[in-house]
Amino acid sequence: MQVLQYVWVGLIWAFAVFWIWMLIDCITNEEDSAERVTWALFIFFLPPLFAPIYFFRRYRPRKRERIASKNVTDGSVSRKGT
């Protein structure tokens, strides 16, 4: 029984870190102020729902764009099959 409690506490801490990470990312990286405020409020007041939604809808695509643009500007685009 005690091990299960440690697992739950670990999951809660992990989600709390994820929630804060998404909230900070939203506040610092959203360009439009209206979207920034809207996302931040949703993430703050309903974290179990909107933190994962923000991660998949905003954070990951923005991260992929940065990686792709870095690869193109560096000239290090990998070509499969060659």
N, CA, C and O atoms as a CHARMM CRD file, in Angstrom:
* protein
*
  328
    1    1 MET  N      0.81600  -1.19300   0.00000 PROA 1      0.00000
    2    1 MET  CA     0.00000   0.00000   0.00000 PROA 1      0.00000
    3    1 MET  C      0.86100   1.25800   0.00000 PROA 1      0.00000
    4    1 MET  O      0.53200   2.24400  -0.66100 PROA 1      0.00000
    5    2 GLN  N      1.94400   1.22000   0.73100 PROA 2      0.00000
    6    2 GLN  CA     2.79100   2.38600   0.82800 PROA 2      0.00000
    7    2 GLN  C      3.49700   2.68700  -0.50400 PROA 2      0.00000
    8    2 GLN  O      3.73100   3.85200  -0.82600 PROA 2      0.00000
    9    3 VAL  N      3.83100   1.66600  -1.26400 PROA 3      0.00000
   10    3 VAL  CA     4.46900   1.86500  -2.56000 PROA 3      0.00000
   11    3 VAL  C      3.52300   2.59800  -3.50400 PROA 3      0.00000
   12    3 VAL  O      3.95100   3.47500  -4.25500 PROA 3      0.00000
   13    4 LEU  N      2.26400   2.25000  -3.46900 PROA 4      0.00000
   14    4 LEU  CA     1.26500   2.90600  -4.30900 PROA 4      0.00000
   15    4 LEU  C      1.15900   4.39500  -3.97200 PROA 4      0.00000
   16    4 LEU  O      0.95500   5.22500  -4.85900 PROA 4      0.00000
   17    5 GLN  N      1.29500   4.72100  -2.71200 PROA 5      0.00000
   18    5 GLN  CA     1.26600   6.12900  -2.31900 PROA 5      0.00000
   19    5 GLN  C      2.45700   6.88000  -2.92100 PROA 5      0.00000
   20    5 GLN  O      2.30600   8.01000  -3.38500 PROA 5      0.00000
   21    6 TYR  N      3.62600   6.26600  -2.91500 PROA 6      0.00000
   22    6 TYR  CA     4.80300   6.89300  -3.51300 PROA 6      0.00000
   23    6 TYR  C      4.63100   7.08800  -5.01600 PROA 6      0.00000
   24    6 TYR  O      5.06400   8.09600  -5.57400 PROA 6      0.00000
   25    7 VAL  N      4.00900   6.13300  -5.65200 PROA 7      0.00000
   26    7 VAL  CA     3.74800   6.24400  -7.09200 PROA 7      0.00000
   27    7 VAL  C      2.82500   7.42700  -7.35700 PROA 7      0.00000
   28    7 VAL  O      3.08600   8.22600  -8.25700 PROA 7      0.00000
   29    8 TRP  N      1.75500   7.54600  -6.58800 PROA 8      0.00000
   30    8 TRP  CA     0.82500   8.66200  -6.76600 PROA 8      0.00000
   31    8 TRP  C      1.49500  10.00100  -6.51100 PROA 8      0.00000
   32    8 TRP  O      1.28500  10.95800  -7.25600 PROA 8      0.00000
   33    9 VAL  N      2.29700  10.06900  -5.46300 PROA 9      0.00000
   34    9 VAL  CA     2.99800  11.31900  -5.16300 PROA 9      0.00000
   35    9 VAL  C      3.95800  11.66200  -6.30400 PROA 9      0.00000
   36    9 VAL  O      4.06400  12.82500  -6.69200 PROA 9      0.00000
   37   10 GLY  N      4.64800  10.67300  -6.83500 PROA 10     0.00000
   38   10 GLY  CA     5.55300  10.90400  -7.96400 PROA 10     0.00000
   39   10 GLY  C      4.81700  11.39700  -9.19000 PROA 10     0.00000
   40   10 GLY  O      5.28800  12.30400  -9.87700 PROA 10     0.00000
   41   11 LEU  N      3.66400  10.80900  -9.47100 PROA 11     0.00000
   42   11 LEU  CA     2.87200  11.24500 -10.62600 PROA 11     0.00000
   43   11 LEU  C      2.35200  12.66700 -10.44100 PROA 11     0.00000
   44   11 LEU  O      2.32900  13.45300 -11.38700 PROA 11     0.00000
   45   12 ILE  N      1.94200  12.98800  -9.23800 PROA 12     0.00000
   46   12 ILE  CA     1.45300  14.34100  -8.95900 PROA 12     0.00000
   47   12 ILE  C      2.57600  15.35900  -9.13200 PROA 12     0.00000
   48   12 ILE  O      2.36800  16.41600  -9.72700 PROA 12     0.00000
   49   13 TRP  N      3.75600  15.05000  -8.61900 PROA 13     0.00000
   50   13 TRP  CA     4.89900  15.94500  -8.79000 PROA 13     0.00000
   51   13 TRP  C      5.27200  16.08800 -10.25900 PROA 13     0.00000
   52   13 TRP  O      5.56200  17.19300 -10.71800 PROA 13     0.00000
   53   14 ALA  N      5.27000  15.00000 -10.99200 PROA 14     0.00000
   54   14 ALA  CA     5.60500  15.04800 -12.41500 PROA 14     0.00000
   55   14 ALA  C      4.60500  15.91900 -13.17100 PROA 14     0.00000
   56   14 ALA  O      4.99500  16.71900 -14.02100 PROA 14     0.00000
   57   15 PHE  N      3.32800  15.76600 -12.86600 PROA 15     0.00000
   58   15 PHE  CA     2.33400  16.59100 -13.54400 PROA 15     0.00000
   59   15 PHE  C      2.46000  18.05000 -13.13100 PROA 15     0.00000
   60   15 PHE  O      2.25900  18.94000 -13.95800 PROA 15     0.00000
   61   16 ALA  N      2.78800  18.31400 -11.87300 PROA 16     0.00000
   62   16 ALA  CA     2.96200  19.70100 -11.42900 PROA 16     0.00000
   63   16 ALA  C      4.11100  20.36900 -12.18000 PROA 16     0.00000
   64   16 ALA  O      4.00400  21.52900 -12.57600 PROA 16     0.00000
   65   17 VAL  N      5.20200  19.64600 -12.37500 PROA 17     0.00000
   66   17 VAL  CA     6.33200  20.17900 -13.13200 PROA 17     0.00000
   67   17 VAL  C      5.91600  20.41900 -14.58100 PROA 17     0.00000
   68   17 VAL  O      6.24400  21.45900 -15.15200 PROA 17     0.00000
   69   18 PHE  N      5.20100  19.47500 -15.17800 PROA 18     0.00000
   70   18 PHE  CA     4.71500  19.61800 -16.55200 PROA 18     0.00000
   71   18 PHE  C      3.78900  20.83400 -16.66800 PROA 18     0.00000
   72   18 PHE  O      3.89400  21.60400 -17.62200 PROA 18     0.00000
   73   19 TRP  N      2.89500  21.00300 -15.70900 PROA 19     0.00000
   74   19 TRP  CA     1.95200  22.11900 -15.70100 PROA 19     0.00000
   75   19 TRP  C      2.69100  23.45300 -15.65200 PROA 19     0.00000
   76   19 TRP  O      2.37300  24.36300 -16.41700 PROA 19     0.00000
   77   20 ILE  N      3.66400  23.57800 -14.76700 PROA 20     0.00000
   78   20 ILE  CA     4.43600  24.81500 -14.65000 PROA 20     0.00000
   79   20 ILE  C      5.24700  25.06200 -15.92100 PROA 20     0.00000
   80   20 ILE  O      5.35000  26.19800 -16.38300 PROA 20     0.00000
   81   21 TRP  N      5.82100  24.00100 -16.48300 PROA 21     0.00000
   82   21 TRP  CA     6.59600  24.10800 -17.72100 PROA 21     0.00000
   83   21 TRP  C      5.72300  24.65300 -18.85200 PROA 21     0.00000
   84   21 TRP  O      6.14800  25.55300 -19.57700 PROA 21     0.00000
   85   22 MET  N      4.49600  24.11500 -19.01300 PROA 22     0.00000
   86   22 MET  CA     3.61600  24.56700 -20.07500 PROA 22     0.00000
   87   22 MET  C      3.14200  26.00200 -19.82600 PROA 22     0.00000
   88   22 MET  O      3.00700  26.77900 -20.77100 PROA 22     0.00000
   89   23 LEU  N      2.89300  26.35100 -18.58500 PROA 23     0.00000
   90   23 LEU  CA     2.46300  27.70800 -18.25700 PROA 23     0.00000
   91   23 LEU  C      3.57400  28.71300 -18.56200 PROA 23     0.00000
   92   23 LEU  O      3.31200  29.77000 -19.13700 PROA 23     0.00000
   93   24 ILE  N      4.80200  28.39300 -18.18500 PROA 24     0.00000
   94   24 ILE  CA     5.93600  29.28200 -18.46900 PROA 24     0.00000
   95   24 ILE  C      6.17400  29.38400 -19.97000 PROA 24     0.00000
   96   24 ILE  O      6.42500  30.47300 -20.48600 PROA 24     0.00000
   97   25 ASP  N      6.09600  28.25600 -20.67600 PROA 25     0.00000
   98   25 ASP  CA     6.28400  28.28500 -22.12300 PROA 25     0.00000
   99   25 ASP  C      5.22200  29.15100 -22.78300 PROA 25     0.00000
  100   25 ASP  O      5.52800  29.92100 -23.69400 PROA 25     0.00000
  101   26 CYS  N      4.00100  29.03600 -22.34200 PROA 26     0.00000
  102   26 CYS  CA     2.91600  29.83600 -22.90400 PROA 26     0.00000
  103   26 CYS  C      3.16400  31.32000 -22.68000 PROA 26     0.00000
  104   26 CYS  O      3.01600  32.12200 -23.60200 PROA 26     0.00000
  105   27 ILE  N      3.53400  31.68300 -21.48100 PROA 27     0.00000
  106   27 ILE  CA     3.73100  33.09400 -21.15100 PROA 27     0.00000
  107   27 ILE  C      4.93000  33.68400 -21.89900 PROA 27     0.00000
  108   27 ILE  O      4.90000  34.84900 -22.29600 PROA 27     0.00000
  109   28 THR  N      5.96200  32.90200 -22.08700 PROA 28     0.00000
  110   28 THR  CA     7.16900  33.44500 -22.70300 PROA 28     0.00000
  111   28 THR  C      7.21500  33.32300 -24.22600 PROA 28     0.00000
  112   28 THR  O      7.93100  34.09400 -24.86500 PROA 28     0.00000
  113   29 ASN  N      6.48700  32.39500 -24.82800 PROA 29     0.00000
  114   29 ASN  CA     6.64700  32.14000 -26.26000 PROA 29     0.00000
  115   29 ASN  C      5.45200  32.46100 -27.14100 PROA 29     0.00000
  116   29 ASN  O      5.59600  32.50500 -28.36300 PROA 29     0.00000
  117   30 GLU  N      4.29600  32.68400 -26.57400 PROA 30     0.00000
  118   30 GLU  CA     3.15500  33.05100 -27.41200 PROA 30     0.00000
  119   30 GLU  C      3.32700  34.48900 -27.87900 PROA 30     0.00000
  120   30 GLU  O      3.58800  35.38000 -27.07100 PROA 30     0.00000
  121   31 GLU  N      3.18100  34.71600 -29.17600 PROA 31     0.00000
  122   31 GLU  CA     3.42000  36.04500 -29.73900 PROA 31     0.00000
  123   31 GLU  C      2.22400  36.97600 -29.57500 PROA 31     0.00000
  124   31 GLU  O      2.39300  38.14500 -29.22700 PROA 31     0.00000
  125   32 ASP  N      1.03500  36.47600 -29.81800 PROA 32     0.00000
  126   32 ASP  CA    -0.16700  37.29600 -29.71800 PROA 32     0.00000
  127   32 ASP  C     -0.57900  37.39500 -28.24800 PROA 32     0.00000
  128   32 ASP  O     -0.72900  36.37700 -27.57200 PROA 32     0.00000
  129   33 SER  N     -0.75800  38.61400 -27.75900 PROA 33     0.00000
  130   33 SER  CA    -1.05400  38.78900 -26.33900 PROA 33     0.00000
  131   33 SER  C     -2.42000  38.22500 -25.95800 PROA 33     0.00000
  132   33 SER  O     -2.59000  37.71500 -24.85000 PROA 33     0.00000
  133   34 ALA  N     -3.39000  38.31200 -26.85900 PROA 34     0.00000
  134   34 ALA  CA    -4.70800  37.75400 -26.54200 PROA 34     0.00000
  135   34 ALA  C     -4.64100  36.23700 -26.42600 PROA 34     0.00000
  136   34 ALA  O     -5.24500  35.65700 -25.52300 PROA 34     0.00000
  137   35 GLU  N     -3.91500  35.59200 -27.32700 PROA 35     0.00000
  138   35 GLU  CA    -3.75300  34.14000 -27.23500 PROA 35     0.00000
  139   35 GLU  C     -2.94700  33.75500 -26.00300 PROA 35     0.00000
  140   35 GLU  O     -3.23800  32.75000 -25.35400 PROA 35     0.00000
  141   36 ARG  N     -1.94000  34.54800 -25.68300 PROA 36     0.00000
  142   36 ARG  CA    -1.12100  34.27400 -24.50200 PROA 36     0.00000
  143   36 ARG  C     -1.98400  34.28000 -23.24700 PROA 36     0.00000
  144   36 ARG  O     -1.90100  33.36400 -22.42800 PROA 36     0.00000
  145   37 VAL  N     -2.80400  35.30000 -23.09500 PROA 37     0.00000
  146   37 VAL  CA    -3.65000  35.40500 -21.90500 PROA 37     0.00000
  147   37 VAL  C     -4.68300  34.28500 -21.87800 PROA 37     0.00000
  148   37 VAL  O     -4.92000  33.68300 -20.83000 PROA 37     0.00000
  149   38 THR  N     -5.29100  34.00500 -23.01400 PROA 38     0.00000
  150   38 THR  CA    -6.30400  32.94800 -23.07300 PROA 38     0.00000
  151   38 THR  C     -5.71000  31.59400 -22.71200 PROA 38     0.00000
  152   38 THR  O     -6.24400  30.89000 -21.85400 PROA 38     0.00000
  153   39 TRP  N     -4.60200  31.22100 -23.36300 PROA 39     0.00000
  154   39 TRP  CA    -3.96500  29.94400 -23.04900 PROA 39     0.00000
  155   39 TRP  C     -3.50800  29.89000 -21.60100 PROA 39     0.00000
  156   39 TRP  O     -3.69900  28.87900 -20.92500 PROA 39     0.00000
  157   40 ALA  N     -2.90700  30.96900 -21.12200 PROA 40     0.00000
  158   40 ALA  CA    -2.40500  30.97900 -19.74700 PROA 40     0.00000
  159   40 ALA  C     -3.54000  30.78900 -18.74100 PROA 40     0.00000
  160   40 ALA  O     -3.38400  30.05500 -17.76500 PROA 40     0.00000
  161   41 LEU  N     -4.66000  31.43100 -18.96600 PROA 41     0.00000
  162   41 LEU  CA    -5.79800  31.26500 -18.05100 PROA 41     0.00000
  163   41 LEU  C     -6.34100  29.84100 -18.10300 PROA 41     0.00000
  164   41 LEU  O     -6.63100  29.24000 -17.06800 PROA 41     0.00000
  165   42 PHE  N     -6.47600  29.30900 -19.30800 PROA 42     0.00000
  166   42 PHE  CA    -6.96200  27.93600 -19.42000 PROA 42     0.00000
  167   42 PHE  C     -6.00200  26.95500 -18.74800 PROA 42     0.00000
  168   42 PHE  O     -6.43500  26.06100 -18.02000 PROA 42     0.00000
  169   43 ILE  N     -4.70900  27.12000 -18.99000 PROA 43     0.00000
  170   43 ILE  CA    -3.72400  26.21700 -18.39900 PROA 43     0.00000
  171   43 ILE  C     -3.70200  26.37400 -16.88300 PROA 43     0.00000
  172   43 ILE  O     -3.55800  25.38800 -16.16100 PROA 43     0.00000
  173   44 PHE  N     -3.84100  27.59700 -16.40000 PROA 44     0.00000
  174   44 PHE  CA    -3.78300  27.83000 -14.95300 PROA 44     0.00000
  175   44 PHE  C     -4.99900  27.24900 -14.23300 PROA 44     0.00000
  176   44 PHE  O     -4.85300  26.61000 -13.19100 PROA 44     0.00000
  177   45 PHE  N     -6.19700  27.46700 -14.78100 PROA 45     0.00000
  178   45 PHE  CA    -7.40700  27.05500 -14.07400 PROA 45     0.00000
  179   45 PHE  C     -7.84900  25.62200 -14.34900 PROA 45     0.00000
  180   45 PHE  O     -8.54300  25.02800 -13.52400 PROA 45     0.00000
  181   46 LEU  N     -7.46600  25.05900 -15.47800 PROA 46     0.00000
  182   46 LEU  CA    -7.83600  23.67300 -15.79800 PROA 46     0.00000
  183   46 LEU  C     -6.61800  22.89800 -16.29600 PROA 46     0.00000
  184   46 LEU  O     -6.60200  22.44300 -17.44000 PROA 46     0.00000
  185   47 PRO  N     -5.60400  22.74400 -15.45500 PROA 47     0.00000
  186   47 PRO  CA    -4.35800  22.12500 -15.92600 PROA 47     0.00000
  187   47 PRO  C     -4.47800  20.68700 -16.41400 PROA 47     0.00000
  188   47 PRO  O     -3.79900  20.33900 -17.38000 PROA 47     0.00000
  189   48 PRO  N     -5.30500  19.82400 -15.80500 PROA 48     0.00000
  190   48 PRO  CA    -5.34000  18.44700 -16.31600 PROA 48     0.00000
  191   48 PRO  C     -5.84300  18.35500 -17.75300 PROA 48     0.00000
  192   48 PRO  O     -5.49400  17.42300 -18.47700 PROA 48     0.00000
  193   49 LEU  N     -6.65100  19.30800 -18.15900 PROA 49     0.00000
  194   49 LEU  CA    -7.18300  19.28800 -19.51100 PROA 49     0.00000
  195   49 LEU  C     -6.31500  20.08800 -20.48300 PROA 49     0.00000
  196   49 LEU  O     -5.95600  19.58800 -21.54800 PROA 49     0.00000
  197   50 PHE  N     -5.98100  21.31700 -20.12300 PROA 50     0.00000
  198   50 PHE  CA    -5.36800  22.22000 -21.08900 PROA 50     0.00000
  199   50 PHE  C     -3.84700  22.16600 -21.14800 PROA 50     0.00000
  200   50 PHE  O     -3.28200  22.56900 -22.16500 PROA 50     0.00000
  201   51 ALA  N     -3.16200  21.70000 -20.13300 PROA 51     0.00000
  202   51 ALA  CA    -1.70000  21.57900 -20.23600 PROA 51     0.00000
  203   51 ALA  C     -1.31900  20.56200 -21.31800 PROA 51     0.00000
  204   51 ALA  O     -0.45900  20.86800 -22.14400 PROA 51     0.00000
  205   52 PRO  N     -1.92300  19.36200 -21.34900 PROA 52     0.00000
  206   52 PRO  CA    -1.60400  18.44100 -22.45900 PROA 52     0.00000
  207   52 PRO  C     -2.07200  18.95400 -23.82200 PROA 52     0.00000
  208   52 PRO  O     -1.39300  18.74800 -24.82800 PROA 52     0.00000
  209   53 ILE  N     -3.22600  19.62100 -23.85800 PROA 53     0.00000
  210   53 ILE  CA    -3.69400  20.17800 -25.13100 PROA 53     0.00000
  211   53 ILE  C     -2.70600  21.20900 -25.63500 PROA 53     0.00000
  212   53 ILE  O     -2.36800  21.20900 -26.81900 PROA 53     0.00000
  213   54 TYR  N     -2.23300  22.09100 -24.76100 PROA 54     0.00000
  214   54 TYR  CA    -1.24900  23.09800 -25.16300 PROA 54     0.00000
  215   54 TYR  C      0.03700  22.43500 -25.64800 PROA 54     0.00000
  216   54 TYR  O      0.63000  22.87300 -26.63400 PROA 54     0.00000
  217   55 PHE  N      0.46200  21.39400 -24.96600 PROA 55     0.00000
  218   55 PHE  CA     1.68200  20.69900 -25.35600 PROA 55     0.00000
  219   55 PHE  C      1.58900  20.17600 -26.78700 PROA 55     0.00000
  220   55 PHE  O      2.50700  20.37200 -27.58300 PROA 55     0.00000
  221   56 PHE  N      0.48600  19.51400 -27.11200 PROA 56     0.00000
  222   56 PHE  CA     0.35600  18.91200 -28.44300 PROA 56     0.00000
  223   56 PHE  C     -0.05500  19.90300 -29.52200 PROA 56     0.00000
  224   56 PHE  O      0.31300  19.71800 -30.68300 PROA 56     0.00000
  225   57 ARG  N     -0.80500  20.94900 -29.18300 PROA 57     0.00000
  226   57 ARG  CA    -1.28500  21.88700 -30.19900 PROA 57     0.00000
  227   57 ARG  C     -0.36000  23.06400 -30.43300 PROA 57     0.00000
  228   57 ARG  O     -0.34700  23.61000 -31.53700 PROA 57     0.00000
  229   58 ARG  N      0.42200  23.48400 -29.43200 PROA 58     0.00000
  230   58 ARG  CA     1.23400  24.68400 -29.57900 PROA 58     0.00000
  231   58 ARG  C      2.72700  24.41800 -29.39400 PROA 58     0.00000
  232   58 ARG  O      3.53700  24.84800 -30.21500 PROA 58     0.00000
  233   59 TYR  N      3.09500  23.71200 -28.32400 PROA 59     0.00000
  234   59 TYR  CA     4.51200  23.53600 -28.00600 PROA 59     0.00000
  235   59 TYR  C      5.22800  22.66500 -29.02900 PROA 59     0.00000
  236   59 TYR  O      6.25300  23.07500 -29.57300 PROA 59     0.00000
  237   60 ARG  N      4.70300  21.45900 -29.30400 PROA 60     0.00000
  238   60 ARG  CA     5.37700  20.54100 -30.23400 PROA 60     0.00000
  239   60 ARG  C      5.49800  21.09800 -31.64800 PROA 60     0.00000
  240   60 ARG  O      6.57900  21.01800 -32.23000 PROA 60     0.00000
  241   61 PRO  N      4.42600  21.66500 -32.23200 PROA 61     0.00000
  242   61 PRO  CA     4.60100  22.22700 -33.58300 PROA 61     0.00000
  243   61 PRO  C      5.62500  23.36800 -33.61900 PROA 61     0.00000
  244   61 PRO  O      6.39800  23.47500 -34.57100 PROA 61     0.00000
  245   62 ARG  N      5.63400  24.21800 -32.58900 PROA 62     0.00000
  246   62 ARG  CA     6.60100  25.31200 -32.55300 PROA 62     0.00000
  247   62 ARG  C      8.02200  24.76700 -32.43400 PROA 62     0.00000
  248   62 ARG  O      8.94400  25.29000 -33.06000 PROA 62     0.00000
  249   63 LYS  N      8.19900  23.72500 -31.63600 PROA 63     0.00000
  250   63 LYS  CA     9.51200  23.09500 -31.47400 PROA 63     0.00000
  251   63 LYS  C      9.97700  22.48800 -32.79400 PROA 63     0.00000
  252   63 LYS  O     11.13900  22.63500 -33.17100 PROA 63     0.00000
  253   64 ARG  N      9.07200  21.80500 -33.49900 PROA 64     0.00000
  254   64 ARG  CA     9.42200  21.20800 -34.79200 PROA 64     0.00000
  255   64 ARG  C      9.80700  22.27600 -35.81000 PROA 64     0.00000
  256   64 ARG  O     10.74100  22.08100 -36.58700 PROA 64     0.00000
  257   65 GLU  N      9.09800  23.40100 -35.81200 PROA 65     0.00000
  258   65 GLU  CA     9.43700  24.48600 -36.73800 PROA 65     0.00000
  259   65 GLU  C     10.83000  25.02300 -36.45700 PROA 65     0.00000
  260   65 GLU  O     11.59300  25.28200 -37.38700 PROA 65     0.00000
  261   66 ARG  N     11.16700  25.19100 -35.19500 PROA 66     0.00000
  262   66 ARG  CA    12.49500  25.69200 -34.84000 PROA 66     0.00000
  263   66 ARG  C     13.58400  24.72300 -35.27900 PROA 66     0.00000
  264   66 ARG  O     14.61900  25.14300 -35.79700 PROA 66     0.00000
  265   67 ILE  N     13.35700  23.43600 -35.07500 PROA 67     0.00000
  266   67 ILE  CA    14.35100  22.43600 -35.47500 PROA 67     0.00000
  267   67 ILE  C     14.49100  22.41900 -36.99000 PROA 67     0.00000
  268   67 ILE  O     15.60500  22.36700 -37.51100 PROA 67     0.00000
  269   68 ALA  N     13.36800  22.46100 -37.69800 PROA 68     0.00000
  270   68 ALA  CA    13.41400  22.44300 -39.16200 PROA 68     0.00000
  271   68 ALA  C     14.10800  23.68600 -39.70700 PROA 68     0.00000
  272   68 ALA  O     14.92200  23.58400 -40.62400 PROA 68     0.00000
  273   69 SER  N     13.80200  24.84400 -39.16300 PROA 69     0.00000
  274   69 SER  CA    14.44100  26.06200 -39.66600 PROA 69     0.00000
  275   69 SER  C     15.92400  26.08800 -39.31400 PROA 69     0.00000
  276   69 SER  O     16.72300  26.62400 -40.08200 PROA 69     0.00000
  277   70 LYS  N     16.30500  25.53100 -38.19100 PROA 70     0.00000
  278   70 LYS  CA    17.71800  25.45800 -37.83100 PROA 70     0.00000
  279   70 LYS  C     18.45900  24.53000 -38.79600 PROA 70     0.00000
  280   70 LYS  O     19.56300  24.84800 -39.23800 PROA 70     0.00000
  281   71 ASN  N     17.86300  23.39900 -39.11900 PROA 71     0.00000
  282   71 ASN  CA    18.48800  22.46200 -40.04700 PROA 71     0.00000
  283   71 ASN  C     18.63600  23.06300 -41.44000 PROA 71     0.00000
  284   71 ASN  O     19.65100  22.84000 -42.10000 PROA 71     0.00000
  285   72 VAL  N     17.65600  23.81100 -41.89000 PROA 72     0.00000
  286   72 VAL  CA    17.71200  24.41700 -43.21800 PROA 72     0.00000
  287   72 VAL  C     18.77500  25.50600 -43.24500 PROA 72     0.00000
  288   72 VAL  O     19.54000  25.59100 -44.20600 PROA 72     0.00000
  289   73 THR  N     18.84000  26.33500 -42.21800 PROA 73     0.00000
  290   73 THR  CA    19.82700  27.41700 -42.21100 PROA 73     0.00000
  291   73 THR  C     21.24200  26.88800 -42.02400 PROA 73     0.00000
  292   73 THR  O     22.19200  27.49400 -42.51900 PROA 73     0.00000
  293   74 ASP  N     21.40200  25.76800 -41.31800 PROA 74     0.00000
  294   74 ASP  CA    22.72000  25.17500 -41.12700 PROA 74     0.00000
  295   74 ASP  C     23.16000  24.36300 -42.34100 PROA 74     0.00000
  296   74 ASP  O     24.34100  24.04100 -42.47700 PROA 74     0.00000
  297   75 GLY  N     22.22800  24.03300 -43.21400 PROA 75     0.00000
  298   75 GLY  CA    22.55600  23.18900 -44.34700 PROA 75     0.00000
  299   75 GLY  C     22.70300  21.73700 -43.96900 PROA 75     0.00000
  300   75 GLY  O     23.30100  20.95800 -44.71100 PROA 75     0.00000
  301   76 SER  N     22.17100  21.36500 -42.83200 PROA 76     0.00000
  302   76 SER  CA    22.34600  19.98700 -42.35400 PROA 76     0.00000
  303   76 SER  C     21.06600  19.17200 -42.50000 PROA 76     0.00000
  304   76 SER  O     20.77300  18.31800 -41.66300 PROA 76     0.00000
  305   77 VAL  N     20.31300  19.42900 -43.54400 PROA 77     0.00000
  306   77 VAL  CA    19.10100  18.65600 -43.79000 PROA 77     0.00000
  307   77 VAL  C     19.49700  17.26700 -44.20800 PROA 77     0.00000
  308   77 VAL  O     20.24400  17.08300 -45.16800 PROA 77     0.00000
  309   78 SER  N     18.99800  16.29700 -43.49000 PROA 78     0.00000
  310   78 SER  CA    19.36800  14.91900 -43.81900 PROA 78     0.00000
  311   78 SER  C     18.49200  14.41200 -44.95200 PROA 78     0.00000
  312   78 SER  O     17.29700  14.70400 -45.00700 PROA 78     0.00000
  313   79 ARG  N     19.08500  13.66500 -45.83700 PROA 79     0.00000
  314   79 ARG  CA    18.34900  13.08100 -46.94900 PROA 79     0.00000
  315   79 ARG  C     18.36100  11.57600 -46.79100 PROA 79     0.00000
  316   79 ARG  O     19.41600  10.94200 -46.76500 PROA 79     0.00000
  317   80 LYS  N     17.17800  11.02300 -46.68700 PROA 80     0.00000
  318   80 LYS  CA    17.07900   9.57700 -46.52500 PROA 80     0.00000
  319   80 LYS  C     17.33300   8.88700 -47.83500 PROA 80     0.00000
  320   80 LYS  O     16.86100   9.32500 -48.88500 PROA 80     0.00000
  321   81 GLY  N     18.08000   7.80400 -47.77400 PROA 81     0.00000
  322   81 GLY  CA    18.33500   6.99400 -48.94700 PROA 81     0.00000
  323   81 GLY  C     19.56600   7.37800 -49.72700 PROA 81     0.00000
  324   81 GLY  O     19.87800   6.74400 -50.73500 PROA 81     0.00000
  325   82 THR  N     20.28200   8.41100 -49.28300 PROA 82     0.00000
  326   82 THR  CA    21.50100   8.78800 -50.01100 PROA 82     0.00000
  327   82 THR  C     22.70800   8.65100 -49.13700 PROA 82     0.00000
  328   82 THR  O     23.82400   8.92400 -49.57800 PROA 82     0.00000
